[in-house]
């Protein structure tokens, strides 16, 4: 059974957020996390791993790369809101 693409309530998203490490919910709309590094190559390597995972999952986050950081923004684009799939993807990204 695949995860639901039904928008989650604020109370549910707050409970699910407790299961993630370092992520935040912005404007009740998306998950957000910054990964910090001491060079450019490390965030680029993580970006490439996230890209492969996103293709496998069929769920694509917004990525912003710069020297020493990778920002990741996740939400379900077709409904412009947070769903269970977003939290699953965030958890999988943290395991990379």
Secondary structure, 3 states (H helix, E strand, C coil): CCCCCCCCCHHHHHHHHCCCCCCEEECCCEEEEEEECCCCHHHHHHHHHHHHHHHHHCCCCEEEEECCEEEEEECECCCCECCHHHHHHHHHHHCC
